[in-house]
Amino acid sequence: MSSIIETISWNGINATTGEPLLPHATLEQIAALACGDNLPAGEVEELRRWRSRLEEEHLDARFEIDLRNLGETGWGVIFPEDRQDELREALSPLLTLRKAQASLVSEGRYRELIYRRGESKTRFLARHRVGPGPADPDVLPYYLLIAGSPEEISFRFQYQLDVQYAVGRLSFDTAQEYAYYAGSVVAAEQGRVSTARRVSFFGVNNPGDHATASSLRNLVEPLAARIARDRQGWPVETVLGEDATKAALAERLGGSRTPSLLFTASHGLGFDPADPRHLPHQGALLCQDWPGPQGWRGPISPDHYLAGEDIADAASPAGLIAFFFACYGAGTPVYDSFEMNGEQKRLAAESFVSRLPRRLLAHPRGGALAVLGHVDRAWSFSFDWPESGAQLQVFESALGRLLEGYPIGAATEYFNQRYAELSTDLAEEREEFRWGARPDFLSISELWTAANDARSYVLLGDPAVRLATSPSEE
């Protein structure tokens, strides 16, 4: 979560050292990075076309069909080459269910696809006879589930495909974990799993910490108030400030207070690659138990944060959909998106999905249906635009659509629209700069960080899942 004055500072704590993940950077440094960080020309043009179409047609969806009906949208799974047999078997209950739902109008609207290692999104789509433009479910389904690690099918491929389609990912170490997840989704959709009809907002405010104070004041509190006002059929619970402890969070991630929908805002932890906690704890959620930057020195204690291993075997996050606003809440790329002096910082030996969402999704006693979070860092640009104040429309629209019964892949379209808008605005600023205009360091820095932030929201889980409540509550 960053603020702009003369420098930009980021959310996130280096748990190995106890210091912020990144030092402050000047606007000039960020602007220089932004001007050199180019999207491929074809991708920029695609984003421009999509943004223009949205503005002209005033549509949220990319095609005029019911996004709640898989028979109209289609559904597909993307396997990495050479692993399709293993993963198909593990996911077979889910695939059988989705095939029955997506094939109601046309058998071709259910697809099992193979990704070739190193393939770009453009080449993947071309191989399936798809070009730029809205999704056509008779050619390629709208809801697409990637099954495989980000080393097998990259985060970048997921970001790019998600612009046109509703994309989710499953990434586990074992076939059994894929099978646990498949069983959990089928159980939820067959009415054998339901959750408390409640939306819980969990907001940390660590002492002396500007980032969490800002996210509590400008994101969690007003967002909870708007949902309570506009979605009166959904009781809203707030767990804020001093109450937002590790124990309270565990109660809502498989414990006795697990809701249908959980939204959290906190620091996400990063660890040095050599730290033995790097893989198991990267992206863990730092709770109110941490006494803040002035009250703590040195490595962050596990008592202060909730990691995947803290979700007990006796827990049951079945039916939960969670949204983590936190650095590395969904995963970590190999290289940092932020570079200084032309040098990329290596964050990990290989890209990976964080252990906390993996544990929630593949819990043996019933897994969460989906987790939405960040790959890399999270910035306050998502909710607080400089000189304009709180900007909650994207969050409110996404949560509102989810509460109306839409699949989560359709609900998260608003983040993709924001990415398209910011990326095309940034491209225009770059073009003016290259033609001799005086650079506006503030504007370029804001646009670059905000575009990276919007791009880096990723969905973990099947994009066609929706909130699980008992039939009498719907």
C-alpha positions in Angstrom: 0.0 0.0 0.0 1.8 3.1 -1.2 1.5 6.8 -0.8 2.7 9.5 -3.2 4.3 12.7 -1.9 7.8 12.9 -3.3 8.5 9.2 -2.9 6.6 6.0 -3.1 6.6 3.4 -0.3 5.1 -0.1 -0.5 3.1 -2.3 1.6 4.6 -5.5 2.9 7.2 -6.5 5.5 10.4 -8.5 5.1 9.8 -11.0 7.8 13.5 -12.1 7.7 14.6 -8.7 8.8 11.5 -7.0 10.2 12.0 -4.1 7.8 9.8 -2.9 5.0 10.0 -5.0 1.8 11.4 -2.1 -0.2 13.0 1.3 0.6 11.5 4.5 -0.6 12.0 5.4 -4.2 11.9 8.8 -5.9 9.3 9.6 -8.5 12.0 10.0 -11.1 13.2 6.5 -10.5 9.8 5.1 -10.8 9.1 7.1 -14.0 12.3 5.9 -15.6 11.3 2.3 -14.8 7.8 2.9 -16.2 9.0 4.4 -19.4 11.3 1.4 -20.0 8.8 -1.3 -19.0 6.9 -1.8 -22.2 4.1 -4.1 -23.0 4.3 -5.7 -26.4 2.6 -3.4 -29.0 0.0 -6.1 -29.9 -1.0 -6.4 -26.3 -1.4 -2.6 -25.9 -3.6 -2.5 -29.0 -5.7 -5.3 -27.7 -6.2 -3.5 -24.4 -7.1 -0.3 -26.3 -9.7 -2.1 -28.5 -11.3 -3.8 -25.4 -11.4 -0.5 -23.5 -13.0 1.3 -26.5 -15.6 -1.4 -26.9 -16.5 -1.2 -23.2 -16.9 2.6 -23.4 -18.9 2.5 -26.6 -21.3 -0.4 -25.7 -21.5 0.3 -21.9 -21.1 -3.4 -21.2 -19.5 -5.1 -18.3 -19.4 -8.4 -20.0 -17.5 -9.2 -23.2 -20.4 -10.8 -24.9 -24.2 -10.7 -24.5 -24.9 -13.9 -22.7 -25.8 -14.9 -19.2 -22.5 -15.2 -17.3 -24.2 -17.3 -14.7 -25.1 -20.0 -17.1 -22.2 -22.3 -18.1 -24.3 -23.7 -20.9 -24.0 -20.2 -22.5 -20.5 -19.3 -21.5 -18.8 -22.6 -21.8 -16.1 -24.0 -19.4 -12.6 -25.3 -20.1 -9.5 -26.6 -18.4 -5.9 -26.0 -19.5 -3.4 -28.7 -18.7 0.4 -28.5 -19.0 1.7 -30.8 -21.7 2.7 -34.3 -20.5 0.6 -34.0 -17.3 -2.9 -34.1 -18.6 -3.6 -37.7 -17.8 -2.5 -37.4 -14.1 -4.4 -34.1 -13.6 -7.5 -35.2 -15.5 -7.9 -38.2 -13.3 -7.4 -36.2 -10.1 -9.9 -33.6 -11.2 -12.4 -36.0 -12.7 -15.4 -35.3 -10.4 -15.1 -31.6 -11.2 -14.6 -32.2 -14.9 -17.6 -34.5 -15.1 -19.8 -31.8 -13.4 -18.6 -29.0 -15.6 -18.9 -31.1 -18.8 -22.6 -31.7 -17.9 -23.2 -28.0 -17.2 -21.3 -26.5 -20.1 -22.5 -29.0 -22.8 -26.2 -28.2 -22.4 -26.3 -26.0 -25.5 -23.4 -27.4 -27.4 -20.9 -30.2 -26.7 -18.1 -27.9 -28.0 -18.6 -25.5 -25.1 -16.7 -27.9 -22.8 -13.0 -28.1 -23.6 -9.9 -29.8 -22.3 -6.9 -27.9 -23.7 -3.1 -28.5 -23.6 -0.6 -25.7 -23.0 2.8 -26.1 -24.6 5.7 -25.0 -22.4 6.8 -21.5 -23.1 3.8 -20.7 -25.3 2.6 -17.1 -25.3 -1.0 -16.2 -24.9 -1.2 -15.1 -28.5 0.2 -18.3 -29.8 -2.0 -20.4 -27.5 -5.1 -18.6 -28.8 -4.0 -18.7 -32.4 -3.4 -22.5 -32.1 -7.1 -22.7 -31.1 -8.2 -20.5 -33.9 -8.8 -17.5 -31.7 -7.8 -13.9 -32.3 -8.2 -10.7 -30.3 -11.7 -9.7 -29.3 -14.6 -10.9 -27.1 -14.7 -14.6 -26.1 -16.8 -16.8 -28.3 -17.8 -19.9 -26.3 -18.3 -21.9 -29.5 -14.6 -21.4 -30.2 -13.1 -21.2 -26.8 -15.0 -21.2 -23.5 -15.2 -18.0 -21.3 -14.4 -19.7 -18.0 -11.0 -21.3 -18.1 -9.2 -23.2 -15.3 -5.4 -23.5 -15.4 -4.3 -26.8 -13.7 -0.6 -26.5 -13.0 2.2 -24.5 -11.3 3.3 -21.1 -12.5 6.5 -22.7 -13.6 4.5 -25.0 -16.0 2.1 -22.3 -17.1 3.3 -18.8 -16.2 1.7 -16.1 -14.2 2.2 -13.8 -17.2 0.2 -16.2 -19.4 -2.6 -16.1 -16.7 -2.5 -12.3 -16.6 -2.8 -11.9 -20.3 -5.4 -14.6 -20.9 -7.5 -13.1 -18.1 -8.0 -9.9 -20.1 -10.4 -11.7 -22.5 -11.5 -14.6 -20.4 -12.4 -15.5 -16.8 -9.3 -17.4 -15.6 -8.5 -19.3 -12.4 -5.6 -21.5 -11.4 -5.0 -24.6 -9.3 -1.4 -25.4 -8.2 -0.7 -28.2 -5.8 2.2 -30.5 -5.0 0.2 -33.8 -5.2 -2.6 -35.3 -7.2 -4.5 -35.9 -3.9 -4.7 -32.2 -3.3 -6.3 -31.6 -6.7 -8.7 -34.4 -5.9 -9.6 -32.8 -2.5 -10.4 -29.5 -4.3 -12.5 -31.2 -7.0 -14.5 -33.0 -4.3 -15.1 -29.8 -2.4 -16.5 -27.9 -5.4 -18.8 -30.8 -6.4 -20.0 -31.1 -2.8 -20.8 -27.4 -2.7 -22.6 -27.4 -6.0 -24.7 -30.4 -5.1 -25.8 -28.7 -1.9 -23.9 -30.9 0.5 -21.8 -27.9 1.7 -23.0 -24.5 2.8 -21.5 -21.7 4.8 -22.9 -19.0 7.1 -24.6 -16.4 5.0 -22.3 -13.6 6.2 -19.6 -11.3 4.7 -16.7 -10.8 7.1 -14.3 -7.9 6.8 -11.0 -8.3 8.6 -8.8 -5.2 8.8 -5.5 -4.8 10.6 -4.2 -1.5 12.0 -0.7 -2.2 13.5 0.5 0.6 15.9 2.6 3.3 14.1 2.1 1.7 10.7 0.8 4.1 8.0 0.0 1.4 5.4 -2.4 -0.6 7.6 -4.0 2.5 9.0 -4.7 3.7 5.5 -6.1 0.3 4.3 -8.4 0.2 7.4 -9.6 3.8 7.1 -9.9 4.0 3.3 -10.7 0.5 2.2 -12.0 -1.9 4.8 -14.3 0.3 6.9 -16.0 2.2 4.0 -16.3 -1.0 1.9 -17.9 -2.9 4.7 -20.3 0.0 5.3 -21.3 0.1 1.6 -21.9 -3.6 1.4 -24.0 -3.5 4.6 -26.1 -0.6 3.1 -26.5 -1.9 -0.4 -26.7 -5.7 0.2 -29.1 -6.0 3.1 -29.8 -9.6 2.5 -26.2 -10.3 3.6 -25.3 -9.8 7.2 -21.9 -8.0 7.5 -19.4 -8.7 10.3 -16.4 -6.4 10.9 -13.2 -7.6 12.7 -11.1 -4.5 12.9 -8.0 -3.0 14.6 -7.4 -4.6 18.1 -9.8 -7.4 17.3 -8.0 -8.4 14.1 -5.7 -11.0 15.7 -4.3 -14.2 14.4 -6.7 -16.2 16.5 -9.7 -14.2 15.1 -8.5 -14.8 11.6 -8.1 -18.5 12.1 -11.7 -18.7 13.4 -12.8 -17.3 10.0 -10.5 -19.5 7.9 -12.0 -22.9 8.7 -12.9 -22.3 12.4 -16.3 -21.7 14.0 -16.8 -18.2 12.4 -16.1 -19.2 8.8 -18.3 -17.0 6.6 -19.4 -17.3 3.0 -17.1 -14.4 2.0 -14.1 -13.1 3.8 -12.2 -9.9 2.9 -8.9 -9.2 4.6 -6.5 -6.3 4.4 -3.1 -6.5 6.1 0.6 -6.7 5.4 1.6 -9.8 3.5 5.0 -11.2 4.5 8.0 -11.6 2.2 11.1 -13.6 3.2 14.6 -13.6 1.8 15.0 -16.6 -0.6 17.6 -18.2 1.7 15.3 -18.0 4.7 13.9 -21.5 5.5 10.5 -19.9 6.0 10.5 -18.5 2.4 8.5 -21.3 0.7 6.1 -22.3 3.6 5.4 -18.8 4.9 5.7 -16.3 2.0 2.5 -14.4 1.7 1.4 -15.1 5.2 -1.0 -12.5 6.7 0.5 -10.3 9.4 -2.1 -9.8 12.1 -2.8 -7.2 14.8 -0.5 -9.3 17.1 2.5 -7.6 15.5 3.3 -4.5 17.7 4.2 -2.4 14.6 7.5 -1.0 13.2 8.3 1.0 16.3 7.6 -1.8 18.8 9.4 -4.6 17.1 12.9 -5.2 15.8 14.3 -8.2 14.0 12.7 -11.2 12.3 8.9 -11.4 12.5 7.7 -14.0 15.0 5.3 -16.7 13.7 3.1 -15.7 16.7 2.3 -12.5 14.7 1.1 -14.0 11.4 -1.1 -16.7 10.0 0.4 -19.1 7.5 -0.8 -22.2 5.7 0.5 -24.5 8.4 -1.7 -22.6 10.9 -4.9 -24.0 9.3 -5.4 -27.0 11.5 -6.3 -30.5 10.3 -9.5 -30.2 12.3 -10.5 -27.0 10.5 -13.0 -26.9 7.7 -12.9 -24.0 5.2 -15.4 -25.8 3.0 -17.4 -23.4 0.9 -15.4 -20.2 1.7 -14.5 -17.6 -0.8 -11.6 -15.4 0.4 -10.1 -12.1 -0.8 -6.7 -11.3 0.6 -5.5 -7.7 0.0 -1.8 -8.3 0.9 1.6 -8.6 -0.7 2.2 -12.1 -2.1 -1.2 -13.2 -0.9 -1.7 -15.3 -4.0 1.9 -16.0 -5.1 5.4 -14.9 -5.8 7.1 -14.5 -9.2 10.8 -15.3 -9.8 11.7 -11.6 -10.3 10.5 -8.5 -8.6 8.3 -6.3 -10.7 10.2 -3.4 -9.3 13.8 -3.0 -10.3 16.4 -0.3 -9.4 19.4 0.7 -11.5 18.4 -1.6 -14.3 18.9 -4.7 -12.2 16.1 -7.2 -11.5 15.9 -8.6 -8.0 15.3 -12.3 -7.7 12.5 -13.1 -5.3 12.5 -16.9 -5.6 14.2 -19.8 -7.3 11.0 -20.4 -9.2 7.5 -18.8 -9.3 5.0 -20.4 -6.9 1.5 -20.1 -5.4 1.5 -19.2 -1.7 1.0 -22.0 0.8 -1.9 -20.3 2.7 -4.4 -20.3 -0.2 -3.2 -23.8 -1.3 -3.9 -25.1 2.2 -7.4 -23.5 2.2 -8.3 -24.8 -1.3 -7.1 -28.4 -0.8 -8.1 -29.0 2.8 -8.9 -32.7 3.5 -12.0 -31.8 5.5 -13.5 -29.6 2.7 -11.7 -26.8 0.9 -12.4 -23.2 0.1 -13.9 -22.6 -3.3 -11.6 -19.7 -4.3 -9.0 -17.3 -3.1 -8.4 -13.9 -4.8 -5.1 -12.2 -4.1 -1.9 -10.6 -5.3 1.1 -12.0 -7.1 4.0 -9.7 -6.0 3.1 -6.5 -4.1 -0.1 -4.8 -3.3 -0.4 -1.0 -3.6 -2.9 1.5 -2.2 -3.6 2.7 -5.7 -6.3 0.0 -5.8 -8.4 2.0 -3.4 -6.9 5.4 -2.9 -6.1 7.6 -5.9 -3.8 10.6 -5.3 -5.8 13.9 -5.1 -9.1 12.0 -5.6 -9.4 10.1 -2.3 -11.0 6.7 -1.8 -11.9 4.8 -5.0 -13.8 1.7 -4.0 -15.9 1.2 -7.2 -13.9 -1.8 -8.4 -14.0 -3.6 -5.0 -17.6 -2.8 -4.4 -18.6 -3.9 -8.0 -16.7 -7.2 -7.7 -18.1 -8.1 -4.3 -21.6 -6.9 -5.3 -21.6 -9.1 -8.4 -20.4 -12.1 -6.3 -23.2 -11.5 -3.7 -25.7 -11.4 -6.5 -24.8 -15.0 -7.4 -22.3 -14.5 -10.3 -19.3 -16.9 -10.6 -16.2 -15.4 -9.2 -14.5 -15.2 -12.6 -17.2 -12.8 -13.8 -17.1 -10.8 -10.6 -13.4 -10.1 -10.9 -13.8 -8.6 -14.5 -13.8 -5.1 -12.9 -10.1 -5.6 -12.0 -9.3 -6.5 -15.6 -11.2 -3.5 -16.9 -9.1 -1.3 -14.5 -5.9 -2.9 -15.8 -6.9 -2.2 -19.4 -7.7 1.5 -18.6 -4.5 2.1 -16.7 -2.3 0.3 -19.2 -3.6 2.3 -22.2 -3.3 5.6 -20.3 0.3 4.7 -19.4 1.0 3.8 -23.0 -0.3 7.2 -24.1 1.9 9.0 -21.5 5.0 7.1 -22.8 4.2 8.0 -26.4 4.0 11.7 -25.5 7.3 11.4 -23.6 9.0 9.8 -26.6 7.9 12.6 -28.9 9.5 15.2 -26.7 6.9 16.1 -24.1 8.2 17.0 -20.7 7.7 13.9 -18.5 5.1 14.2 -15.7 6.9 12.1 -13.1 3.9 12.0 -10.8 1.5 10.9 -13.4 3.7 8.3 -15.0 4.7 6.9 -11.6 1.1 6.7 -10.5 -0.1 5.0 -13.7 2.8 2.5 -13.7 2.3 1.3 -10.1 -1.4 1.2 -10.4 -1.3 -0.8 -13.7 1.0 -3.3 -12.1 -1.2 -3.5 -9.1 -4.4 -4.1 -11.2 -2.7 -6.7 -13.4 -1.4 -8.7 -10.4 -4.7 -9.7 -8.9 -5.1 -13.4 -9.7 -7.8 -16.0 -8.9 -6.9 -19.3 -7.4 -9.6 -21.9 -7.9 -12.3 -22.6 -10.5 -13.5 -19.3 -12.0 -17.0 -20.8 -12.3 -17.6 -21.2 -8.5 -20.0 -19.0 -6.7 -20.9 -18.4 -3.0 -22.1 -21.6 -1.3 -25.2 -21.0 0.8 -28.0 -23.4 1.7 -31.0 -23.5 -0.7 -33.3 -21.8 1.8 -30.9 -18.8 2.1 -30.6 -18.1 -1.7 
